[in-house]
Amino acid sequence: MKVYDLCCEHSHRFEGWFASESDFQTQSEGALIGCPFCGSHGITRLPSTPRLNLSQSARMEGGQELQNLQQAYLHAIQQILASTEDVGTGFAEEARRIYYNEAPERAIRGITTVQEREALADEGIDVLSIPMPDVAKQTLQ
């Protein structure tokens, strides 16, 4: 089993496990590897550090720490999804309507382009960009 440190074009780092170097190459060339945070298929392999043979308990502690962080992240995403209204690609326009008191004030989420986010910032409208992992676009358990 080959374990590689990978990075997407948006600088999200993650691990990929492959049966062989050839398996990694095939999946990479076929755009079959996707970032678990944003879904991007623009993936590059990073230099990997050597693996150390640690005791079972040391491996479990590190793995548990990572699992706890992932669970906390997914829980935060669930809270955002539960407490906001999805306005889709109309986010920038709806944010303006709320800001200028043309629509009721409420927490919204949606999709914007970089240019739309910059225009909102120029108008003094604060927005927060949070990359949603593909798993969050499905029903979260």
Rosetta blueprint (number, residue, H / E / L):
1 M L
2 K E
3 V E
4 Y E
5 D E
6 L E
7 C E
8 C E
9 E L
10 H L
11 S L
12 H L
13 R E
14 F E
15 E E
16 G E
17 W E
18 F E
19 A L
20 S L
21 E H
22 S H
23 D H
24 F H
25 Q H
26 T H
27 Q H
28 S H
29 E H
30 G L
31 A L
32 L L
33 I L
34 G L
35 C L
36 P L
37 F L
38 C L
39 G L
40 S L
41 H L
42 G L
43 I E
44 T E
45 R E
46 L L
47 P L
48 S L
49 T L
50 P L
51 R L
52 L L
53 N L
54 L L
55 S L
56 Q H
57 S H
58 A H
59 R H
60 M H
61 E H
62 G H
63 G H
64 Q H
65 E H
66 L H
67 Q H
68 N H
69 L H
70 Q H
71 Q H
72 A H
73 Y H
74 L H
75 H H
76 A H
77 I H
78 Q H
79 Q H
80 I H
81 L H
82 A H
83 S H
84 T L
85 E E
86 D E
87 V L
88 G H
89 T H
90 G H
91 F H
92 A H
93 E H
94 E H
95 A H
96 R H
97 R H
98 I H
99 Y H
100 Y L
101 N L
102 E L
103 A L
104 P L
105 E L
106 R L
107 A L
108 I E
109 R E
110 G L
111 I L
112 T L
113 T L
114 V H
115 Q H
116 E H
117 R H
118 E H
119 A H
120 L H
121 A H
122 D H
123 E L
124 G L
125 I L
126 D L
127 V L
128 L L
129 S L
130 I L
131 P L
132 M L
133 P L
134 D H
135 V H
136 A H
137 K H
138 Q L
139 T L
140 L L
141 Q L
